[in-house]
Amino acid sequence: MSCCAAGVETVVAAEGGQALPNSEELWLASRSLAGGLRQTDLSVPGVYCGACIAAIEGALRARPDVERARVNLSSRRVSIVWKEEVGGRRSDPCEFILAIVACGYQTHLSSPGVDEGDDLLKQLIRAVAVSGFAATNIMLLSVSVWSGADAATRDLFHWISAMIAAPTLVYAGRFFYQSAWNALRHGRTNMDVPIALAVTLSYGMSLYETIGHGEHAWFDASVTLLFFLLIGRTLDHMMRGRARSAISGLARLSPRGATVVHPDGSREYRAVDEIKPGERLMIAAGERIPVDGRVLLGTSDLDRSVVNGESAPHTVGTGDLVQAGTLNLTGPLTLETTAAARDSFLAEIMGLMEAAEGGRARYRRIADRAAQYYSPAVHLLALLTFIGWMLVEGDVRHAMLVAVAVLIITCPCALGLAVPVVQVVAAGRLFQGGVMVKDGSAMERLAEIDTVLLDKTGTLTIGEPRLVNANEIMPDALATAAALAVHSRHPIAVALHHVARNSHLEGDISEVPGAGIEARTTDGVYRLGSRSFACGGSSVSSGSPEAILSRDGQELACFRFEDRLRPAARESIAALDKLGLATGILSGDRESVVAETGRRLGIANWRAELSPRGKVEASAAVAGGHRVLMVGDGINDAPALRAAHVSMAPATAADVGRQAADFVFMHQPLTAVPFAIEISRRAGRLIRQNFGLAIGYNLIAVPIAILGYATPLVAAIAMSTSSVIVVANALRLRSLASARTFEAPALPSLLQPAGSAR
């Protein structure tokens, strides 16, 4: 196997003849994390069950340089977070691959969102076709035998069936045989071991009967068994692909390359993986932006629906930041890249989706552990069944048939699929609703919450103040204030400058941090800021943000602002009430402003003027008897986000806030919060239902097989049907039912000292 990273193919001989990427290639392909850590994502196509996951993760976690390792069963990838140095020695990422190879699995580099399953799906479909054709022909021959053919004809048909079945088992059964052999030769078992054993025993018994001129043979059962098993595996593969279509769709938003503009003016088309930070790109109208960057030249409209979910075009110009995956609509742009492809916005979003699918929630750990010990238990049960029937009847053939049926019917496919399929579908459904989740365990924790605490600025509100009394201000005063505001990046100053962009003021202008802006001119000293700064004396709060313009201490104008509520904020709070959740506000803003926001939204519990530590302490006080969801966006919210039971942040949040949160919602409306809670709750219910289906199936099917009432063919149909039912049940999450009505609870006074909206 050869691996390709950054567009360059490098092959290195490894133990067992497998080709591996070299150490330098793996370093370049890995992502740098905080604290001297790096992350490498590898594709492991041979992963099929919980036993595979346990073997790979166990081998990697045993290494001192591996911080954590997580296998994603849905995408068949392993994400390894490792230390750059251990004991003063630089880590060699090639050793991680060798550890996986030593477990019996081939592996190579992968990229988030790249679907490598198309070839496997084609192979599975061909195998289904071959096994189905063989099963049909053997069944036709068996009908003649069952109809009472004479001994010579019966033997001839049995031999013809044997010759049809043999190559079919080799070709169509290779998926199970290869997986089972890899497991056994490394001293472990997986769910393919009992399958391979059952198919082989069924064929071997039939061949033995044919050689001995026996009356019965079961070639039709062994091939038909393989046919149904392959149908189940193919459907599983297809359904996983459907559930992961959101990630595949994101991957298609990334262009293959872009035009790089060199310092001498020459241009070169380069693959996206070869584009480095600091380079200049030419993006024509109609092209997607390949990596994050800053506009150097040009003005254009962008389709930013992948970023914020809004269909309206967004105008960008010189100095504006643009994200990978957005579509340039109207004019050419020259960009300076600010991140490599693997560190850009689109890669981050796909990485979040991948992480969501591979999360180790409590249910996922239970299912993986059960599947790990299930195969040895199945083998023991089949052996005991064989011994029991031998003691009762003494008929080797019948005892072997019953044991084979037990091997087949107890295959833990349904149990292995119970959790991951639901998590894959839930992550895809959340993505469709504009919510990204970092970890499958976050969905489980979100389903458990009973309290939602929200930051105000940037979360409940847009975080962009709007001047509300412009018609009451004299034009000269407005122009002077706008001319001062251009010298500050404070949100209120930015909002004021937008009202009168072309204003200009001559003089010595400076900004006083935390107070306002001062300009010394020939007409006097102008000040724009708080009332105490502009006019002296104490500030009198009006309950809404304001800025005072003064000259020589005399007030000229009072500008009042309003921070608009996030779209659908009221509806979202009402939806949280209907979900049975108590709500509260934790804010660093002034008490009067927070109280007014609480009044507008109907939130009676709030705390104002909190420091980052104060938010953590307030959240912890509530968490003493509740499970809290913290929703915030600022750097000051990051400690509270990290400390909460589960957390969420908007895509507009600061980088630190997004990294600290478990969920990130991309759209403007706050409806993402109740939507994510409802999806997580439904996912939890479906997981429990799937566990019930898997366990119930075994409670019914196993006794039937042990008592000899299920032939290998019936067992194969039952086992495949149970897997399909589990996957189909998970897919119900793809379509939300109509919203249910919840009785709004009496909200307790969660925050002490409690505020009341007034």
N, C-alpha and C positions, 0 to 999 in steps of 0.2 A: 504494500500500500504506500502511496506517496501522498504527501500533504503539501498544501499550498497556503502560504500566508503572505500578505502584502503583495500579491501578484507574482511572487517568485517561488518556484518549485524547488524544494531541496529534499533529497533522499539520502538517508543514512541507514546503513545496514544495522539491524538490531538482532537480538537473540530470537531464534526461531525463524529468521529470514524476513521478519516484518520490517518494512521501511518506516522510519520515524523522522519527524522534523528535528533539526538540530537545536541545541540549547539557545543559540543566538536568535533563531527564528521564533522560538517560543517566547523569549523575552520581548521581542518586538511586537508579537501578537497579543501579549498580556496587557491588562489595564492596570494602571497605578492607582492604589487606594491610599487612604490616610494611614499613618502609623507604620510606615515601612512595609506595607502589604501590597501584594499584586494578585490579580485574578486572571485565571486562564480557563477558557471554556473549550471542552473537547467533545467530539462526537463519539458515542459508543453504540454502534448499530445493534450489537448483540444483546442489549438489555431487554428482558421481557417480563420480569417478575420481581417480587420483593426479595427473593434470594439473591438475584443478580445485584440488586441495589445494595444489599447488606455486604456482599463480598467486596464490591468496588469501594464503597465508602469505608469499610473496615480497613482495607489495605492502605488507603490514602491517609486515614486519620491516625494510623499507627506511625506515620512519619513525623519526626520532630519539627520539620519545616512547614507542615500543613496546618494552617489555622482552622479551616473547616472545609468539608467536601460535601457536595449535595448532588445526587443523581436525579435528573428529571426523566421519569419513565415515559411521559408523553412525547417529548422531543428526542428521547434517547441521547441526552447530553449530560455531562458531568461538569459542574462548576467548582473549581478549586481556588480557594483563597489561601495564599502561601506567603511566608516571610521571605523578604529579600535576602536576609542574612540570618544564620543560626550559628552561634558560637564563633563569630568572627569569620565564618566561611560563607561565601556567596552560594545561594541555593541554585541547584541545577534542575530546572523544570523537566528535563528529559527523564529524570528519575520517576516523576509522577506517571508518565506514560509507561515506563517499564513496569511499574507496580500494577497498572491496569492490565498490561499484556500478561504479566505473571498470573493474573487471575483467570486468564483464558479469553480475554476480550480484545478485539482489535479496536484501535482508536486513532483519531486524527483531529486536527484543528477544525473548529467550526466557528461560524459567526451567528450572532443572535438573529433570529427570524428567518434564516436560510433553511428551506425545507429540503431535506435530503431523502425523503421517503418515496418520491415518485418512482424510482427504479424498483424499489422493494415492492411497491403496489403492483407494478407490471408483472414482476416475478410471481407474486401471490395469485394474481388473476390467471396467469398461464398454468400454475399448479392446480388451481381449482378446475380449470377446463380439462386438463389431462386426467385428474382423478375422477371427475364427473363422467368423462367419456369412458374410462376404464370401468367404473362402477356400473354404468348402464349396460355395457357389453357382458360383464360377468354376471349381472343380475339376469340377463336374458338367457345365458347358459344355465344358470341355476334353476330357472323356471322349468326347463326341459328335464333336469335331474329330479326336481320335486314332482314332476308329472308322472314319474314312474319309468324312466329310461332303464334299459337293461344295463347290466354291470359294465360291459365293454364301452357302451356309449357314455355311461356315467363317468368312468375313469378318463375317457378321452376329454370330456368337457371339463373335468377337474384339472387335467394337465394344461388345457388351453387357458383356463382361468388362472392357474399358477403362473403361466408365462406372461399373461397380461398384467397380473398383479405385481410381479417382481420388479420390472422397470418402473412401474408407477410408484411403488413405495420408495424406490431409490430417488426418483426425480421429485415427486410431489412431497415426499416425507422428509426431504433434506433439511427443511427449516427446523423440524423437531429433533432430528437425529444430530445435527451439528450442535445445536444448543445443549442437548442432553449430554453429548460426548464431552464438550468443553467443561460442563459442570462436573461430571464424574471424574475426569482425569485430573481435576484440581481438588478432588476430595470433598465435593459438596453435591447437593441436588437442587433442582428447580422444577417448575411445573411441567417442563417438557420431558422430564425423565419418565414419569408414569405413562405419558402419552406414547413415547417411543417404545417403552416396554410393552404396553398393551397392543400396539400395532404389530410389533415383532412377534409376540407370543401368539397372537391370533393367526398370523400368516404361518408361523412355524407349526402350530397344531394342525392347520389345514394341509400343509405339505406332508406332514407325518401321516395323516389319514389317507392322502392321495397315494403315497408310496405303498401303504399297507392295504390298498384297495378298499378303504373304508367307505361306508355309505354316506357319511356327512363330511362336508368341508365348509370352511367359513371365509373363503377368499372374498366373497361379496361383502361380508361384515368388515373385514380389515380395510378394504379399499373404500367402502362407503363411510366407514369411521373417519378415515383420512379426509375424505371429501367434505364431511360436515365440520371437521376441525378446521380445515382450511377456509371454509366459508366463514366460520366464526372469527378467525384471525383476520381475514380480509375485511370483514365488516368492522371489526374493531379498529383496524388501521384507517379505513375510510372515515369512520366517525371521529376518530382523533383528528384526522386532517380537517374535517369540517369544523370541529370545535376550535382548531387552531388557525382557522382561516383569517382571523383578525391579524395575527402576527405575519402571516404570509402576505396579506394585503399591505401591511406597513413596509415589509421588505421591498415590495414592488414600487413603493414611493421613492426609493433611493435610486438615483440614476447610476448608470454603470461608470460614468466618468464626467469630466468637465474640461473646458479649455483653460489652461494655465497661461497667464501673460507674464513673460520673463522681463527682467529690468531693461533689456535692450529693445523691447517692443515685440519680439517674436512670440509666437503662440504655439502651444503644444497641447494636444488632447491627451489627457492622462487618466488612468483608472482611478476611481474614487479612493481606493485603499492606498494609493501612492501620493495623494495630496497631503501636504504637510501644513501645520499652522504657520501663518505669516506669508503664505503665498497669495498671489493675486489671481482671481478667477473672473472670466467674462461669462455672464449669464444672460443669454438672449431671452426675449419674450417667448413664453410658451415652454421654457425649460424649468425643471425643478432644481432647487438649490441643493447641492450634494452634501455640504458640510456647513456647520455653523460659521457665521462670518459677520463682518461689519461693512456697510456700504461705503465705498470710497468715492464713486462717481455714479451719477444717474439718479433718476426718480422713476418709480414704478408702483403699480398696485400688485399686492400679493394676495393669493388665496391662502389664508392661514388657518383653514378649517381643521387641519391636522393638529394645530397647536391649541386653538381655543374653541373649536367646534362651531364657529360663526361662519356663515356663508358670505357675508358682506366683505368685499375687498378691503385691504388695509394698505394705505399709502406709506411708502418708505422713501427716505432720501439720505443724503450724505450724513454719515455718523450713526445711522440706525443699525441695530443688531437684527439679524435674520437667522432663522433656524432651518436646519436640514429638513427636507421633505416638503417645505412650502413651495408653492407654484408661482413663478414670475409671470404676470399676466400681460402687462402693457408695454413696458420699455426695457431696454438693455441696462444691465447693472454691472459695475465692476466692484468686486468684493475683495476684502482681505480676510483670509480664513483665520478663525480663532480657535479651532479645534480640529483634530484628526477625525476621520469618519467614525472610528470606534468610540470616540468620546463625544460625538455630536448628539443633538437632541433626539434624533430619530433612533439612534443606537441605544440611547438611554431608555427610551420608551419601550423598545423591543426587549431590552434587558429586563425591565420591570415585568413585562408579560411573561418572559421565560422564568423569572424568579417566582412569579405567582404560581405557575404550574408545578414547580418543583418544591413548593413549601412543605415543611414537615409539621403539619398540624397533628393534634393528638389522634384524630381518626386515621390519618395517613400512617402514623407510626404503628397504630394497632393493626391496621390491615397488612402493612409490610411485615411486621413480626409474625402475624398469623400465617401469612403465605410462606414465610421462611421455614416455619416448623411443620407446615402442612404436608409437604411432600414426604418427609420421612414417616409421618403418621399414616399417610395413604399407603405407602409400601408395607408398613407393618399390618395395617388393616387387611390389605389384600392377601398377605401371607397367612394371617390368622384365618381368613375366610377359606383359603385353599386347604389349610390343615383341618378346619372344622368339617368341610364337606368330604374330605378324604376319610375322616373318622366316621362320618355318618353313612356315606354311601360306598366309599372305596373306589369310586369311579374317577380316574385321573383326568379324563377328558372333561367331564362335567365340572369337576372342581376347578380346573384351569379356566374354563369358560366363565364361571361365576367370578373368579378372582380377577380376570381381565375386565369384566364388566364393572367391578368395584374400582379398579384402577382408573377406568375412563370416567365414570360418573362422579367420582370425588375430586376431579381435577379442580384446583383452586382458581380457575380463571375469573369467575364471577367475583370472588373475594378480592382478588388482586385489582380488579377494575372498579370496585365499589367507590373508592375515594378519588383516585386521580382523574377519572373521567368527569366527575362532578366539578372538581376544581378547574379543570381545563375549560369546561363549558361556562362556569361562573366567571372566570377571568375574561373569557371572550365576551360574555354578556355585559360585564362591567365596562369593558373597553368600548363596546357599542354605545353605552350610555355616557362615555367620556370620563370614566374613572379608571385609573391605573393602580394596580395593587402590587406591592413588592414581594409579598410572601403569602403562600396559601394559609399559613397559620393566622395571618392577620384577619382573614375572612372569618375564621372560627372565633377569634376574639371579638370581632365586631358584632357577631351574632349574639354575644353574651352581654352586651352593654345594657345599662338601664338609665344612664345619664349622659347628656351631651353638653360639654362646655365649649363655648365659642369665643374666640378673640373678636374684637370689634373692627378695627381699621384693617381693611384689606380682606376681611373674611365675611362679616355680616354686611360690611359696606365695600364699595369699590376701592376705596383708598385714594380717590381722586376728587378733591374738593371742587365745588362748583359755586361761582359767585351768584348769589340769588337776588341782590338788590342793585344791579348795575343801572337800572332806570332811575334810581334815586340819587345817583352820584353825578356831580357836575363833570362835563367832559374833560376840563383841564385837570381836575383832581385825579380822574381815572387815568389820563395819559401820564401824569407825573408818577403815580403809583406803579403803573406798568413799566415805566422806564427804570424805576428802582428794582422792581421784581426780577428783571432780566438778569440781575447779578446774583441771584440765589437759586439753589436747586430745591428749596423747601417746597413741599407740595402746594401750599397756599400761594407761594410766590409764583410757581409755575402756572397755576390756574389763573392768577391775576394777569400775568403777562399774556396769556392766550387771548384775553379779552381785547387788548390793544397792543398788537405786535409791533407796530411801527413807531412806537414812542421813543424819545431820546431825551436825555438829561445830561448837561455838562456839569462837571464838578468832581470833587474827590469823594468817591463812593467806596464804602467798605461794609462788610457784613459782621455783625456782632453775634457770635454763635449763641443760640438759645434765646435771642431777644428780637433781632430784626436787622434792617438795613439803614445805614445813615449816609446822607449825601451833603457835603459842604459846598454850597454854591454861592454865587454873588447875591442871590435873593434871600439867603438864609440857610439854616440847617434843616433839611428835610429828614424825617424819620418815618419808616414803615415797619410796623411790627406790633408787639403787644401794647396794650394801653399804658402799662407802667413804663415801658421803654419809650413810647412815642410822646406821652404827655406828662410822665412822672406820677408819683402817687401809687396807690394800690390798684390792682386790676379788679374789675367788677365783671364776673362771668355772666354772660347772657344765655348760656346753655347751648350755644352753637359756636363753631369756630369763627373768629373775626380777626381783622387786621386794621390798625388805625394808621392813617396818614396825618402827619403833623408838620408844621413849620414853626421853628423856634418855640416848640412846646405847645403850640396852639393846634387843637384838632381841626383838620380840614375835611376829613371824610372817615366814615366807618364802613368797612367792607365786611359784609356778612357772607359766610360760606355754608354750604351744606354738603356733607359727604353722602352721596347717594347710596341707598341700600342696594346690595347685590340683587340682580333680577330674581324674582320669585322668592325673596327672603321670607316674606310673611307666609306664603303658601308652604314653604319648606318647614318653618317652625310649627305650623299647624299640622303638617304631616308627621313631624316627630312626636307631637302630642298624641296623634291618633295611633302611632306605633307604641304608645305606652311609655314614652321616654320623658324624663324631666330635663329641662334645659336651663342653662345659665350662661352669663357673660363674664369673662375674665379679661380686663383691659388695662392698659397702661395710661389711657386717656383720662381727661378730667372727669370728675364725678358728675357734673351737670350734663356733659355730652353723653356719657354712658347711660345715664338715667333716661335721657330723651330717646336714645336708640332703643333701650328696653321698652319704653312706653310705646314707641311706634310698632314694635314687633310683638308686644304682649309677653315679654319675658320679665317676670317679677324678680328673679334672682340674679344679682349681678354684683361684681366687685370692680372698683375703679382705682386708678393711680397705682397699679401694681408693678413692681420691678420683675425681671425674669425670675428671681428667686421667690418673689411673692406669688407669682403664678404657679410655680411648682408646689409651694406650700398650700395654696388654696386648693389646687387639684388634689393633693395628697389628703387634705382634710375631708374632701368629698369622697375620695376613694376608700376612706375608712369603712364605709358601709355600702359602697356602690362600685360598679365597674364603669369607668369613665372613658368616653370618646372625647379627645381634645382636638378641636379644629382651629388651626392658626396658620399665619403666613409669614411672620417676621422672624428676624434673627433672635429677637427677644422671646419668641414663642418656642424656640427649638428645645430648651430644657424641659418645658412642660409637655411638649409633644413626645419627647423621648420617655418621660416618666409616666405617661398615661397608660392605661390598659391597652389602648389602641389609639391611633392618631391619623389625622387627615389634613392635607394642605392643598390650596389651589395652585394651579400651574404658575400663577403670577407671583408665588411666594419667593422669598430669598432662597438662594441655593442651599443654605444651611437648613432652612425650614423644610424644603422638599426632601432633603436627604434624611432628616430626622423622622419624617412622617411615614406611616405604613401605607397610606393611600394618597394619591394625587389626582385631583379632578381637573379636567381640562377646560370645561365649559364655564361660562360666566354664571349661569343660574346656580343657586345654592341647593337646588333640588337633587344635586348629586349626592348629598349627605343622606337623606332618607332613602334614596334609590339604592345606594350601596348597602345600607343596613338591611333593606328588604331582600336584596339578592343574597346577602350573606346568610340571613335567616333561612331563606328557602333552600340554599345550598346545604345548610346543616340538616334540614329535614330530609332532603333527598339522600344525603349520605347515610343517615340513620335508616331510611327506607331500603337503601341498597344493601346495607348490612343485614337487615331483616330478610330481604329476598335471598341473599346468599346463604345465610344460616338456615332459613326455612327450607330452601331447596335441598340442602344436605340432610336435614332432619327427615325429610320425606324420601329422598332418592336413595340414600345410603342403605337404610333397612331393606328397601325393595331389591336393591342389587345384591345384598348379602343373602337374602332369602332365595335368590335365584330366579326372580321374576323379571329381570331385565337382561336382555341379550346385549352383546357388545354394540350392536347397531342402535338399539333403543337407548343405550347409555350415551352413545355419541350424540344422538339427537338431543337428548335431555341436557347434556352438559353445554352444548353450543347454544341451545335455546336460553339457558339461564344467563349466559354471558350477554347475549343480545338484549335480553330483558333489562339487565342492569344498565347497559349503555343507553337503551331507549328511554329508561326512566330518567337518567341524567339529562338527556337532551330536552326534556320538558322545560328545563330552566331557560332555554333559548327564547321562549315567548312568555312574557309576563302576563299573568291573568289580571283581571280588572282589580283596581285597588280595593282593599277591604276596609271596612269601617271599624275603627277602634274607639272605644269610649275614652274621652280625654280624662286622664287621672288628675286627682288633686295634687298639685305640685308641692312638695315639701320645701321648706326653707333650707336650701342646700348650702348656701354661702353665708358664712358668719364673719364679720357683721353683715347682715342681710340688707340689701338695698331694696327699695320699692320704687317702681316707676312713678313719676309724678309729673 
